[in-house]
Amino acid sequence: MEQIAEIVISLLLVAAGIFGLVGSYGLLKLPDTMSRLHAPTKATTLGVGGVLIASMLYFWIFRDTLSWHELLITMFLLLTAPITANFIAKAHLHRFGNADDLPDTQTDHIWATFEDEAEELQPVMTRTTPKPAPPKADH
Amino acid sequence: MIHYALIFAFSCFGLGLLFNLYRIFVAPGVVDRVLALDTMVINIIALLVLYGISSHSGVYFEAALLFAMTGFVSTVAYCKFILRGDIIE
């Protein structure tokens, strides 16, 4: 039984290491920012998940303590990775994005980030355009 | 066997950290640097948990959890700063 557990934990650790390395290497290798966003947010998160499951199994089988911290960390990472990815993509679109490069949305609206009406709404994360100076009063 | 797997995983994530460091120094734009920093935090969490396994101690999970939270908050704050030029308006 312990032999099998050892094999499973080792396999999980090796797979996690490979995933983590692939994620970090993709950050260097992929051609542009939007595709570079894929590597760390998916592969590296999977790698960390593998490490955490391996750690949970290890402490459960060899130390007889079932700790829930790992599950907490995994859940937290899986919840936050998409949010950070979305935020970074949005920041990229605002700074360097070109609306013509994006695919069609297939609806009546353009991409929400570039919509001008959004400027007047209260949730404020829109592209900032400099306002024209108010006309000076004639004397 | 776990020992060797641990060494392999340690070296993988360490190499990943070096890649991220390179990306922080050599990047086409500030967004890539934020992304590299975020990946760095994730790699450090993995390294902390691996160190916890190799030293048979559960203390490092709290450290990893703290790292996860501060990493998330700092990435969001950084992106917000890029988006708006201000963090709390």
gemmi code that builds the backbone of each chain (N, CA, C; Angstrom):
import gemmi

chains = {
    "A": [
        ("MET", (0.839, -1.209, 0.000), (0.000, 0.000, 0.000), (0.871, 1.255, 0.000)),
        ("GLU", (1.872, 1.243, 0.899), (2.731, 2.426, 0.959), (3.552, 2.565, -0.311)),
        ("GLN", (3.889, 1.418, -0.906), (4.655, 1.450, -2.157), (3.848, 2.163, -3.245)),
        ("ILE", (2.551, 1.770, -3.353), (1.692, 2.379, -4.376), (1.557, 3.873, -4.128)),
        ("ALA", (1.340, 4.215, -2.848), (1.195, 5.642, -2.521), (2.445, 6.408, -2.907)),
        ("GLU", (3.608, 5.787, -2.648), (4.859, 6.455, -2.976), (4.957, 6.715, -4.477)),
        ("ILE", (4.571, 5.686, -5.265), (4.631, 5.833, -6.730), (3.693, 6.948, -7.186)),
        ("VAL", (2.459, 6.928, -6.620), (1.480, 7.942, -7.039), (1.978, 9.345, -6.707)),
        ("ILE", (2.509, 9.504, -5.486), (2.986, 10.831, -5.080), (4.145, 11.279, -5.961)),
        ("SER", (5.058, 10.349, -6.260), (6.196, 10.712, -7.111), (5.732, 11.124, -8.500)),
        ("LEU", (4.785, 10.348, -9.049), (4.272, 10.698, -10.385), (3.622, 12.067, -10.376)),
        ("LEU", (2.826, 12.329, -9.326), (2.181, 13.642, -9.233), (3.213, 14.758, -9.165)),
        ("LEU", (4.274, 14.534, -8.376), (5.300, 15.568, -8.238), (6.002, 15.817, -9.561)),
        ("VAL", (6.336, 14.711, -10.283), (7.046, 14.869, -11.555), (6.160, 15.581, -12.573)),
        ("ALA", (4.881, 15.160, -12.640), (3.962, 15.810, -13.582), (3.802, 17.278, -13.244)),
        ("ALA", (3.689, 17.576, -11.936), (3.531, 18.974, -11.528), (4.757, 19.787, -11.915)),
        ("GLY", (5.942, 19.209, -11.718), (7.163, 19.919, -12.090), (7.195, 20.215, -13.567)),
        ("ILE", (6.817, 19.215, -14.393), (6.835, 19.426, -15.846), (5.839, 20.517, -16.233)),
        ("PHE", (4.647, 20.470, -15.629), (3.639, 21.493, -15.966), (4.128, 22.881, -15.575)),
        ("GLY", (4.716, 22.984, -14.386), (5.215, 24.289, -13.953), (6.290, 24.813, -14.884)),
        ("LEU", (7.190, 23.918, -15.293), (8.273, 24.336, -16.189), (7.719, 24.768, -17.540)),
        ("VAL", (6.745, 23.988, -18.055), (6.148, 24.340, -19.354), (5.468, 25.706, -19.278)),
        ("GLY", (4.756, 25.948, -18.163), (4.096, 27.241, -18.006), (5.077, 28.391, -18.004)),
        ("SER", (6.180, 28.223, -17.264), (7.142, 29.319, -17.195), (7.898, 29.472, -18.507)),
        ("TYR", (8.129, 28.351, -19.209), (8.828, 28.437, -20.482), (7.943, 29.081, -21.537)),
        ("GLY", (6.638, 28.800, -21.459), (5.704, 29.416, -22.396), (5.699, 30.924, -22.288)),
        ("LEU", (5.974, 31.429, -21.077), (6.049, 32.871, -20.866), (7.162, 33.484, -21.707)),
        ("LEU", (8.235, 32.713, -21.938), (9.325, 33.220, -22.777), (9.070, 32.957, -24.245)),
        ("LYS", (8.465, 31.810, -24.536), (8.468, 31.291, -25.894), (7.371, 31.886, -26.775)),
        ("LEU", (6.166, 32.071, -26.212), (5.023, 32.432, -27.047), (5.181, 33.838, -27.630)),
        ("PRO", (4.614, 34.083, -28.808), (4.962, 35.293, -29.567), (4.415, 36.606, -29.033)),
        ("ASP", (3.149, 36.677, -28.588), (2.648, 37.988, -28.165), (1.928, 37.884, -26.825)),
        ("THR", (1.617, 39.044, -26.251), (1.149, 39.082, -24.864), (-0.110, 38.274, -24.657)),
        ("MET", (-1.058, 38.384, -25.602), (-2.320, 37.687, -25.405), (-2.127, 36.178, -25.382)),
        ("SER", (-1.202, 35.633, -26.192), (-0.984, 34.184, -26.112), (-0.081, 33.830, -24.940)),
        ("ARG", (0.790, 34.785, -24.554), (1.619, 34.517, -23.375), (0.770, 34.400, -22.122)),
        ("LEU", (-0.404, 35.014, -22.142), (-1.298, 34.956, -20.991), (-1.748, 33.520, -20.703)),
        ("HIS", (-1.792, 32.682, -21.749), (-2.299, 31.326, -21.576), (-1.381, 30.474, -20.704)),
        ("ALA", (-0.077, 30.558, -20.988), (0.846, 29.610, -20.363), (0.823, 29.654, -18.836)),
        ("PRO", (1.067, 30.807, -18.213), (1.125, 30.794, -16.750), (-0.219, 30.534, -16.099)),
        ("THR", (-1.290, 31.084, -16.677), (-2.560, 30.961, -15.978), (-3.107, 29.543, -16.026)),
        ("LYS", (-2.749, 28.774, -17.031), (-3.295, 27.417, -17.081), (-2.279, 26.383, -16.612)),
        ("ALA", (-1.131, 26.334, -17.303), (-0.179, 25.262, -17.003), (0.377, 25.375, -15.594)),
        ("THR", (0.773, 26.595, -15.205), (1.397, 26.729, -13.883), (0.395, 26.471, -12.768)),
        ("THR", (-0.846, 26.898, -12.960), (-1.861, 26.629, -11.935), (-2.075, 25.124, -11.776)),
        ("LEU", (-2.074, 24.421, -12.916), (-2.207, 22.960, -12.855), (-1.013, 22.344, -12.119)),
        ("GLY", (0.178, 22.887, -12.386), (1.375, 22.385, -11.709), (1.280, 22.545, -10.205)),
        ("VAL", (0.856, 23.738, -9.774), (0.722, 23.964, -8.333), (-0.339, 23.046, -7.748)),
        ("GLY", (-1.431, 22.840, -8.504), (-2.469, 21.918, -8.041), (-1.908, 20.522, -7.830)),
        ("GLY", (-1.073, 20.050, -8.760), (-0.448, 18.735, -8.617), (0.408, 18.643, -7.372)),
        ("VAL", (1.224, 19.684, -7.146), (2.077, 19.699, -5.947), (1.232, 19.639, -4.690)),
        ("LEU", (0.129, 20.400, -4.672), (-0.696, 20.455, -3.457), (-1.397, 19.128, -3.203)),
        ("ILE", (-1.867, 18.463, -4.278), (-2.494, 17.153, -4.078), (-1.464, 16.145, -3.578)),
        ("ALA", (-0.242, 16.209, -4.163), (0.817, 15.303, -3.710), (1.113, 15.517, -2.239)),
        ("SER", (1.166, 16.783, -1.825), (1.456, 17.085, -0.419), (0.349, 16.582, 0.493)),
        ("MET", (-0.898, 16.748, 0.031), (-2.032, 16.275, 0.824), (-1.956, 14.756, 1.010)),
        ("LEU", (-1.690, 14.019, -0.078), (-1.573, 12.560, -0.002), (-0.426, 12.166, 0.918)),
        ("TYR", (0.692, 12.881, 0.782), (1.876, 12.527, 1.573), (1.595, 12.652, 3.061)),
        ("PHE", (1.009, 13.792, 3.447), (0.764, 13.969, 4.881), (-0.339, 13.049, 5.376)),
        ("TRP", (-1.241, 12.668, 4.484), (-2.316, 11.771, 4.872), (-1.788, 10.360, 5.103)),
        ("ILE", (-0.959, 9.863, 4.184), (-0.562, 8.456, 4.230), (0.671, 8.235, 5.103)),
        ("PHE", (1.635, 9.145, 5.016), (2.872, 8.897, 5.752), (2.898, 9.595, 7.106)),
        ("ARG", (2.093, 10.609, 7.320), (2.121, 11.334, 8.590), (0.802, 11.204, 9.354)),
        ("ASP", (-0.199, 10.547, 8.739), (-1.491, 10.314, 9.403), (-2.202, 11.589, 9.828)),
        ("THR", (-1.908, 12.682, 9.145), (-2.667, 13.897, 9.432), (-3.261, 14.390, 8.133)),
        ("LEU", (-4.581, 14.468, 8.093), (-5.234, 14.957, 6.889), (-5.383, 16.469, 7.028)),
        ("SER", (-4.602, 17.208, 6.249), (-4.662, 18.664, 6.394), (-5.431, 19.262, 5.226)),
        ("TRP", (-6.270, 20.224, 5.576), (-7.138, 20.834, 4.561), (-6.544, 22.109, 4.001)),
        ("HIS", (-5.377, 22.496, 4.498), (-4.770, 23.729, 4.004), (-4.531, 23.681, 2.509)),
        ("GLU", (-4.079, 22.510, 2.034), (-3.742, 22.393, 0.621), (-4.975, 22.629, -0.240)),
        ("LEU", (-6.073, 22.025, 0.192), (-7.307, 22.185, -0.576), (-7.715, 23.654, -0.623)),
        ("LEU", (-7.491, 24.330, 0.516), (-7.804, 25.760, 0.598), (-6.959, 26.545, -0.399)),
        ("ILE", (-5.654, 26.230, -0.416), (-4.752, 26.954, -1.321), (-5.142, 26.679, -2.772)),
        ("THR", (-5.422, 25.387, -3.071), (-5.811, 25.039, -4.444), (-7.054, 25.794, -4.867)),
        ("MET", (-8.048, 25.803, -3.961), (-9.291, 26.504, -4.300), (-9.037, 27.977, -4.536)),
        ("PHE", (-8.230, 28.557, -3.651), (-7.938, 29.989, -3.781), (-7.251, 30.270, -5.111)),
        ("LEU", (-6.273, 29.424, -5.469), (-5.547, 29.651, -6.731), (-6.476, 29.480, -7.925)),
        ("LEU", (-7.306, 28.429, -7.889), (-8.204, 28.187, -9.023), (-9.227, 29.303, -9.155)),
        ("LEU", (-9.588, 29.919, -8.017), (-10.542, 31.027, -8.095), (-9.883, 32.299, -8.620)),
        ("THR", (-8.633, 32.544, -8.188), (-8.029, 33.831, -8.511), (-7.335, 33.852, -9.864)),
        ("ALA", (-6.905, 32.692, -10.377), (-6.164, 32.697, -11.647), (-6.966, 33.312, -12.793)),
        ("PRO", (-8.253, 32.954, -12.979), (-9.013, 33.591, -14.067), (-9.188, 35.083, -13.856)),
        ("ILE", (-9.342, 35.504, -12.590), (-9.561, 36.931, -12.335), (-8.309, 37.721, -12.725)),
        ("THR", (-7.140, 37.226, -12.297), (-5.915, 37.945, -12.655), (-5.712, 37.935, -14.157)),
        ("ALA", (-6.003, 36.799, -14.798), (-5.831, 36.730, -16.252), (-6.729, 37.743, -16.945)),
        ("ASN", (-7.972, 37.822, -16.478), (-8.911, 38.779, -17.063), (-8.423, 40.211, -16.874)),
        ("PHE", (-7.928, 40.492, -15.663), (-7.449, 41.847, -15.375), (-6.261, 42.200, -16.259)),
        ("ILE", (-5.332, 41.240, -16.392), (-4.127, 41.528, -17.178), (-4.494, 41.719, -18.643)),
        ("ALA", (-5.427, 40.874, -19.146), (-5.859, 41.020, -20.534), (-6.504, 42.380, -20.758)),
        ("LYS", (-7.307, 42.802, -19.789), (-7.973, 44.091, -19.912), (-6.962, 45.233, -19.917)),
        ("ALA", (-5.978, 45.135, -19.011), (-4.942, 46.167, -18.972), (-4.195, 46.217, -20.299)),
        ("HIS", (-3.924, 45.025, -20.863), (-3.223, 44.986, -22.147), (-4.057, 45.634, -23.249)),
        ("LEU", (-5.371, 45.297, -23.264), (-6.244, 45.876, -24.299), (-6.276, 47.390, -24.185)),
        ("HIS", (-6.301, 47.883, -22.950), (-6.384, 49.326, -22.775), (-5.121, 50.027, -23.208)),
        ("ARG", (-3.980, 49.422, -22.918), (-2.731, 50.111, -23.217), (-2.308, 49.937, -24.668)),
        ("PHE", (-2.316, 48.685, -25.139), (-1.746, 48.428, -26.459), (-2.771, 47.907, -27.448)),
        ("GLY", (-4.001, 47.658, -26.976), (-4.963, 46.968, -27.823), (-5.443, 47.821, -28.980)),
        ("ASN", (-5.763, 47.127, -30.066), (-6.313, 47.820, -31.216), (-7.646, 47.165, -31.530)),
        ("ALA", (-8.735, 47.944, -31.524), (-10.073, 47.370, -31.670), (-10.231, 46.638, -32.999)),
        ("ASP", (-9.437, 47.023, -34.008), (-9.588, 46.390, -35.318), (-9.008, 44.979, -35.337)),
        ("ASP", (-8.092, 44.688, -34.411), (-7.479, 43.360, -34.396), (-8.406, 42.308, -33.807)),
        ("LEU", (-9.406, 42.752, -33.035), (-10.230, 41.789, -32.319), (-11.274, 41.185, -33.246)),
        ("PRO", (-11.656, 39.929, -33.014), (-12.712, 39.317, -33.821), (-14.052, 39.979, -33.567)),
        ("ASP", (-14.960, 39.789, -34.496), (-16.296, 40.381, -34.379), (-17.044, 39.754, -33.205)),
        ("THR", (-17.862, 40.560, -32.518), (-18.563, 40.025, -31.351), (-19.847, 39.293, -31.713)),
        ("GLN", (-20.303, 39.386, -32.982), (-21.529, 38.731, -33.459), (-22.780, 39.308, -32.821)),
        ("THR", (-22.692, 40.442, -32.177), (-23.883, 41.086, -31.603), (-23.920, 42.532, -32.084)),
        ("ASP", (-24.889, 43.268, -31.574), (-25.007, 44.673, -31.962), (-23.937, 45.539, -31.318)),
        ("HIS", (-23.359, 45.033, -30.252), (-22.405, 45.841, -29.511), (-20.983, 45.504, -29.920)),
        ("ILE", (-20.089, 46.479, -29.776), (-18.672, 46.179, -29.940), (-18.146, 45.668, -28.613)),
        ("TRP", (-16.838, 45.391, -28.562), (-16.256, 44.877, -27.323), (-16.480, 45.886, -26.205)),
        ("ALA", (-16.921, 45.362, -25.058), (-17.352, 46.240, -23.966), (-16.251, 47.204, -23.545)),
        ("THR", (-14.996, 46.753, -23.660), (-13.901, 47.628, -23.232), (-13.819, 48.883, -24.065)),
        ("PHE", (-14.236, 48.800, -25.323), (-14.060, 49.938, -26.210), (-15.337, 50.753, -26.401)),
        ("GLU", (-16.415, 50.335, -25.723), (-17.658, 51.041, -25.923), (-17.591, 52.432, -25.326)),
        ("ASP", (-18.047, 53.435, -26.103), (-17.929, 54.810, -25.632), (-18.977, 55.142, -24.574)),
        ("GLU", (-20.175, 54.514, -24.716), (-21.231, 54.835, -23.758), (-20.831, 54.426, -22.360)),
        ("ALA", (-19.993, 53.418, -22.278), (-19.582, 52.958, -20.965), (-18.918, 54.066, -20.177)),
        ("GLU", (-18.434, 55.050, -20.894), (-17.783, 56.186, -20.228), (-18.715, 56.877, -19.249)),
        ("GLU", (-20.023, 56.920, -19.616), (-20.950, 57.671, -18.769), (-21.470, 56.839, -17.608)),
        ("LEU", (-21.350, 55.512, -17.713), (-21.857, 54.684, -16.627), (-20.926, 54.759, -15.437)),
        ("GLN", (-21.445, 54.293, -14.286), (-20.642, 54.453, -13.082), (-19.484, 53.476, -12.924)),
        ("PRO", (-19.660, 52.160, -13.245), (-18.487, 51.275, -13.132), (-17.407, 51.789, -14.071)),
        ("VAL", (-16.250, 52.099, -13.556), (-15.403, 53.076, -14.223), (-14.298, 52.492, -15.089)),
        ("MET", (-14.185, 51.176, -15.241), (-13.015, 50.685, -15.956), (-13.188, 50.781, -17.466)),
        ("THR", (-13.042, 51.952, -17.994), (-13.162, 52.138, -19.430), (-11.913, 52.818, -19.950)),
        ("ARG", (-11.784, 52.809, -21.247), (-10.645, 53.502, -21.841), (-10.838, 55.000, -21.624)),
        ("THR", (-9.815, 55.654, -21.124), (-9.948, 57.072, -20.832), (-9.560, 57.885, -22.055)),
        ("THR", (-10.481, 58.709, -22.481), (-10.160, 59.623, -23.571), (-10.082, 61.030, -22.989)),
        ("PRO", (-9.107, 61.802, -23.393), (-8.990, 63.151, -22.834), (-10.176, 64.003, -23.231)),
        ("LYS", (-10.752, 64.660, -22.242), (-11.916, 65.493, -22.513), (-11.476, 66.808, -23.159)),
        ("PRO", (-12.262, 67.334, -24.090), (-11.908, 68.627, -24.674), (-12.012, 69.722, -23.621)),
        ("ALA", (-11.129, 70.687, -23.732), (-11.112, 71.769, -22.735), (-12.399, 72.574, -22.839)),
        ("PRO", (-12.956, 72.995, -21.706), (-14.193, 73.790, -21.743), (-13.947, 75.119, -22.443)),
        ("PRO", (-14.911, 75.545, -23.246), (-14.724, 76.795, -23.987), (-14.630, 77.977, -23.034)),
        ("LYS", (-13.720, 78.877, -23.339), (-13.531, 80.031, -22.454), (-14.608, 81.089, -22.734)),
        ("ALA", (-15.038, 81.715, -21.681), (-16.068, 82.745, -21.850), (-15.445, 84.001, -22.473)),
        ("ASP", (-16.171, 84.549, -23.419), (-15.660, 85.767, -24.072), (-15.909, 86.998, -23.207)),
        ("HIS", (-14.978, 87.890, -23.222), (-15.144, 89.103, -22.435), (-15.318, 90.304, -23.348)),
    ],
    "B": [
        ("MET", (12.036, 7.130, -3.306), (11.548, 7.557, -4.620), (10.984, 8.982, -4.550)),
        ("ILE", (10.268, 9.249, -3.455), (9.719, 10.595, -3.287), (10.833, 11.624, -3.248)),
        ("HIS", (11.953, 11.211, -2.657), (13.101, 12.118, -2.555), (13.532, 12.624, -3.930)),
        ("TYR", (13.689, 11.660, -4.881), (14.146, 12.063, -6.221), (13.086, 12.891, -6.944)),
        ("ALA", (11.818, 12.485, -6.767), (10.738, 13.269, -7.397), (10.727, 14.687, -6.857)),
        ("LEU", (10.992, 14.813, -5.534), (11.041, 16.144, -4.926), (12.167, 16.975, -5.538)),
        ("ILE", (13.342, 16.330, -5.706), (14.472, 17.065, -6.290), (14.122, 17.523, -7.703)),
        ("PHE", (13.483, 16.617, -8.464), (13.095, 16.966, -9.841), (12.129, 18.159, -9.838)),
        ("ALA", (11.112, 18.081, -8.970), (10.117, 19.167, -8.948), (10.753, 20.474, -8.489)),
        ("PHE", (11.652, 20.388, -7.472), (12.362, 21.586, -7.011), (13.111, 22.239, -8.166)),
        ("SER", (13.840, 21.409, -8.954), (14.643, 22.020, -10.018), (13.756, 22.590, -11.112)),
        ("CYS", (12.622, 21.909, -11.401), (11.706, 22.428, -12.419), (11.182, 23.799, -12.022)),
        ("PHE", (10.674, 23.900, -10.781), (10.086, 25.186, -10.383), (11.161, 26.253, -10.212)),
        ("GLY", (12.378, 25.837, -9.797), (13.465, 26.809, -9.706), (13.827, 27.370, -11.058)),
        ("LEU", (13.909, 26.471, -12.053), (14.202, 26.917, -13.425), (13.091, 27.841, -13.925)),
        ("GLY", (11.843, 27.480, -13.578), (10.712, 28.333, -13.952), (10.846, 29.726, -13.361)),
        ("LEU", (11.309, 29.801, -12.097), (11.522, 31.100, -11.457), (12.562, 31.915, -12.216)),
        ("LEU", (13.636, 31.236, -12.675), (14.664, 31.958, -13.433), (14.080, 32.503, -14.738)),
        ("PHE", (13.264, 31.685, -15.409), (12.608, 32.143, -16.645), (11.779, 33.399, -16.367)),
        ("ASN", (11.029, 33.343, -15.244), (10.181, 34.497, -14.922), (11.019, 35.734, -14.651)),
        ("LEU", (12.149, 35.533, -13.963), (13.026, 36.669, -13.660), (13.530, 37.285, -14.957)),
        ("TYR", (13.901, 36.420, -15.911), (14.352, 36.924, -17.212), (13.231, 37.731, -17.868)),
        ("ARG", (11.993, 37.219, -17.772), (10.876, 37.909, -18.421), (10.593, 39.246, -17.738)),
        ("ILE", (10.873, 39.329, -16.434), (10.667, 40.611, -15.758), (11.677, 41.634, -16.259)),
        ("PHE", (12.928, 41.199, -16.495), (13.931, 42.155, -16.935), (13.787, 42.484, -18.410)),
        ("VAL", (13.512, 41.473, -19.249), (13.416, 41.679, -20.690), (11.980, 41.435, -21.113)),
        ("ALA", (11.203, 42.505, -21.232), (9.795, 42.342, -21.604), (9.389, 43.465, -22.543)),
        ("PRO", (8.500, 43.179, -23.484), (8.074, 44.217, -24.415), (7.200, 45.288, -23.781)),
        ("GLY", (6.523, 44.975, -22.710), (5.643, 45.986, -22.115), (5.423, 45.722, -20.642)),
        ("VAL", (4.803, 46.669, -19.985), (4.632, 46.551, -18.537), (3.665, 45.422, -18.188)),
        ("VAL", (2.721, 45.118, -19.102), (1.743, 44.067, -18.819), (2.437, 42.718, -18.680)),
        ("ASP", (3.458, 42.500, -19.534), (4.200, 41.238, -19.440), (4.935, 41.119, -18.120)),
        ("ARG", (5.389, 42.261, -17.616), (6.100, 42.218, -16.332), (5.140, 41.845, -15.205)),
        ("VAL", (3.935, 42.396, -15.246), (2.945, 42.035, -14.229), (2.633, 40.540, -14.303)),
        ("LEU", (2.493, 40.049, -15.532), (2.190, 38.622, -15.725), (3.323, 37.759, -15.186)),
        ("ALA", (4.573, 38.177, -15.465), (5.726, 37.414, -14.977), (5.766, 37.421, -13.455)),
        ("LEU", (5.419, 38.552, -12.850), (5.408, 38.644, -11.388), (4.357, 37.702, -10.807)),
        ("ASP", (3.190, 37.658, -11.443), (2.117, 36.776, -10.988), (2.553, 35.317, -11.075)),
        ("THR", (3.187, 34.954, -12.189), (3.675, 33.581, -12.342), (4.736, 33.266, -11.301)),
        ("MET", (5.558, 34.270, -10.996), (6.607, 34.087, -9.995), (5.986, 33.734, -8.639)),
        ("VAL", (4.920, 34.436, -8.283), (4.254, 34.159, -7.005), (3.738, 32.721, -6.988)),
        ("ILE", (3.133, 32.295, -8.117), (2.595, 30.926, -8.164), (3.719, 29.903, -8.018)),
        ("ASN", (4.851, 30.168, -8.706), (5.985, 29.245, -8.586), (6.522, 29.202, -7.163)),
        ("ILE", (6.544, 30.357, -6.511), (7.057, 30.386, -5.133), (6.131, 29.610, -4.206)),
        ("ILE", (4.814, 29.678, -4.453), (3.881, 28.879, -3.648), (4.204, 27.395, -3.790)),
        ("ALA", (4.447, 26.977, -5.056), (4.779, 25.569, -5.288), (6.067, 25.200, -4.563)),
        ("LEU", (7.080, 26.074, -4.616), (8.341, 25.782, -3.937), (8.143, 25.672, -2.420)),
        ("LEU", (7.310, 26.557, -1.863), (7.064, 26.512, -0.417), (6.416, 25.191, -0.017)),
        ("VAL", (5.423, 24.752, -0.807), (4.742, 23.496, -0.466), (5.706, 22.322, -0.602)),
        ("LEU", (6.549, 22.363, -1.653), (7.541, 21.293, -1.813), (8.496, 21.267, -0.628)),
        ("TYR", (8.908, 22.455, -0.164), (9.804, 22.501, 0.989), (9.099, 21.964, 2.228)),
        ("GLY", (7.795, 22.239, 2.329), (7.022, 21.687, 3.434), (7.011, 20.166, 3.406)),
        ("ILE", (6.876, 19.578, 2.206), (6.913, 18.103, 2.123), (8.286, 17.592, 2.533)),
        ("SER", (9.345, 18.233, 2.035), (10.681, 17.679, 2.269), (11.122, 17.870, 3.709)),
        ("SER", (10.522, 18.837, 4.424), (10.933, 19.006, 5.821), (9.859, 18.488, 6.774)),
        ("HIS", (8.864, 17.752, 6.256), (7.806, 17.122, 7.063), (7.116, 18.098, 7.996)),
        ("SER", (6.961, 19.329, 7.605), (6.322, 20.262, 8.534), (5.182, 20.982, 7.847)),
        ("GLY", (4.141, 21.243, 8.627), (2.961, 21.860, 8.045), (2.935, 23.372, 8.152)),
        ("VAL", (4.010, 23.947, 8.680), (4.019, 25.391, 8.901), (3.976, 26.144, 7.581)),
        ("TYR", (4.559, 25.525, 6.553), (4.755, 26.258, 5.306), (3.454, 26.473, 4.545)),
        ("PHE", (2.391, 25.733, 4.908), (1.128, 25.921, 4.196), (0.531, 27.282, 4.497)),
        ("GLU", (0.667, 27.717, 5.748), (0.177, 29.050, 6.085), (0.938, 30.100, 5.279)),
        ("ALA", (2.263, 29.895, 5.198), (3.071, 30.842, 4.417), (2.616, 30.849, 2.959)),
        ("ALA", (2.337, 29.647, 2.433), (1.901, 29.564, 1.033), (0.567, 30.270, 0.843)),
        ("LEU", (-0.332, 30.099, 1.823), (-1.645, 30.742, 1.721), (-1.494, 32.266, 1.740)),
        ("LEU", (-0.617, 32.755, 2.640), (-0.379, 34.201, 2.695), (0.185, 34.705, 1.374)),
        ("PHE", (1.130, 33.922, 0.810), (1.720, 34.312, -0.469), (0.653, 34.393, -1.552)),
        ("ALA", (-0.255, 33.386, -1.544), (-1.307, 33.372, -2.568), (-2.159, 34.625, -2.468)),
        ("MET", (-2.530, 34.992, -1.220), (-3.403, 36.160, -1.059), (-2.695, 37.445, -1.456)),
        ("THR", (-1.471, 37.659, -0.930), (-0.774, 38.911, -1.267), (-0.468, 38.975, -2.755)),
        ("GLY", (-0.149, 37.816, -3.340), (0.134, 37.812, -4.777), (-1.072, 38.244, -5.580)),
        ("PHE", (-2.235, 37.686, -5.222), (-3.459, 38.048, -5.946), (-3.763, 39.531, -5.793)),
        ("VAL", (-3.712, 40.004, -4.545), (-4.055, 41.413, -4.307), (-3.073, 42.334, -5.031)),
        ("SER", (-1.788, 41.981, -5.000), (-0.814, 42.872, -5.640), (-0.989, 42.884, -7.145)),
        ("THR", (-1.299, 41.717, -7.747), (-1.508, 41.707, -9.194), (-2.709, 42.565, -9.576)),
        ("VAL", (-3.800, 42.402, -8.811), (-4.993, 43.187, -9.122), (-4.717, 44.675, -8.940)),
        ("ALA", (-3.971, 45.022, -7.869), (-3.664, 46.432, -7.641), (-2.815, 46.989, -8.772)),
        ("TYR", (-1.851, 46.195, -9.218), (-0.979, 46.640, -10.301), (-1.776, 46.870, -11.590)),
        ("CYS", (-2.676, 45.900, -11.902), (-3.480, 46.046, -13.118), (-4.388, 47.261, -13.021)),
        ("LYS", (-4.943, 47.453, -11.835), (-5.816, 48.608, -11.625), (-5.022, 49.892, -11.837)),
        ("PHE", (-3.784, 49.892, -11.381), (-2.947, 51.073, -11.546), (-2.668, 51.331, -13.027)),
        ("ILE", (-2.424, 50.246, -13.773), (-2.187, 50.430, -15.210), (-3.452, 50.947, -15.889)),
        ("LEU", (-4.608, 50.383, -15.465), (-5.863, 50.756, -16.114), (-6.237, 52.206, -15.829)),
        ("ARG", (-6.137, 52.614, -14.560), (-6.703, 53.893, -14.168), (-5.694, 54.922, -13.712)),
        ("GLY", (-4.447, 54.535, -13.491), (-3.472, 55.475, -12.968), (-3.653, 55.734, -11.491)),
        ("ASP", (-4.520, 54.927, -10.852), (-4.787, 55.110, -9.440), (-5.338, 53.792, -8.921)),
        ("ILE", (-5.129, 53.487, -7.652), (-5.591, 52.192, -7.148), (-6.946, 52.328, -6.468)),
        ("ILE", (-7.058, 53.249, -5.532), (-8.355, 53.482, -4.886), (-8.791, 54.896, -5.239)),
        ("GLU", (-9.897, 54.976, -5.965), (-10.305, 56.309, -6.432), (-11.298, 56.929, -5.477)),
    ],
}
model = gemmi.Model(1)
for chain_id, residues in chains.items():
    chain = gemmi.Chain(chain_id)
    for i, (resn, *xyz) in enumerate(residues, 1):
        res = gemmi.Residue()
        res.name, res.seqid = resn, gemmi.SeqId(i, " ")
        for name, pos in zip(("N", "CA", "C"), xyz):
            atom = gemmi.Atom()
            atom.name, atom.element = name, gemmi.Element(name[0])
            atom.pos, atom.b_iso = gemmi.Position(*pos), 0.0
            res.add_atom(atom)
        chain.add_residue(res)
    model.add_chain(chain)
structure = gemmi.Structure()
structure.add_model(model)
structure.setup_entities()
